[in-house]
Amino acid sequence: MKYMIMLYGSQQDYDVLSGKPGDQQPWRDEDVAAMHAFMEKWNNDLVESGSSSTRRACPLPSTPGGSSCATAFPW
């Protein structure tokens, strides 16, 4: 079975993770570290199982051209 996992974050989401003040409470460093550990383990599990065929990171929304990113998959 082939599937695609798409993760999306707005600039406001990135700001919350980096501790910038805004509408939402900034994340604590421990919470950001826990999220990164979870995502790294999830990614490693997919790679080790052979389920991960393509990974591509898109630029942050705050960078020029970073608001969208398209990738053509072979399936």
C-alpha positions in Angstrom: 0.0 0.0 0.0 1.3 3.4 -0.9 0.3 6.5 1.0 1.4 10.0 1.4 1.9 11.8 4.7 1.7 15.6 4.5 2.6 17.8 7.3 1.6 21.4 7.2 2.5 24.4 9.4 1.7 28.0 9.0 4.2 30.8 9.9 2.3 31.2 13.1 2.9 27.5 14.0 6.6 28.0 13.4 6.6 31.1 15.5 4.9 29.3 18.4 7.6 26.5 18.2 10.4 29.0 18.2 9.1 30.9 21.2 8.0 34.1 19.5 5.0 35.9 21.1 1.7 35.7 19.4 -1.9 34.6 19.7 -0.9 31.3 21.2 1.3 30.3 24.1 4.8 29.5 22.9 5.9 25.9 23.3 8.3 25.0 26.1 11.7 23.7 25.0 10.9 20.3 26.5 7.7 20.0 24.4 9.5 20.9 21.2 12.2 18.4 22.0 9.5 15.7 22.6 7.8 16.5 19.3 11.2 16.2 17.4 12.0 12.9 19.1 8.6 11.5 18.2 8.9 12.7 14.5 12.4 11.3 14.3 11.3 7.9 15.6 8.3 7.9 13.3 10.5 8.7 10.3 13.1 6.1 11.3 10.3 3.4 11.7 9.0 4.2 8.2 12.5 4.0 6.6 13.4 0.8 8.4 10.1 -0.9 7.3 10.7 0.1 3.7 7.6 2.3 3.7 9.4 5.6 3.1 10.3 6.0 -0.6 10.6 9.8 -0.8 11.1 12.6 1.7 11.2 16.2 0.7 11.3 19.2 3.0 9.7 22.4 1.9 11.0 25.8 2.8 9.6 27.7 5.8 6.6 29.9 5.0 8.6 33.0 5.9 11.2 32.4 3.2 10.6 33.6 -0.4 8.5 31.0 -2.2 8.0 29.1 1.0 4.2 29.2 1.0 3.8 26.2 -1.2 5.8 23.2 -2.2 4.8 20.5 -4.7 6.4 17.1 -5.3 5.6 14.6 -8.1 5.6 11.1 -6.7 6.1 8.1 -9.0 2.9 6.3 -7.8 
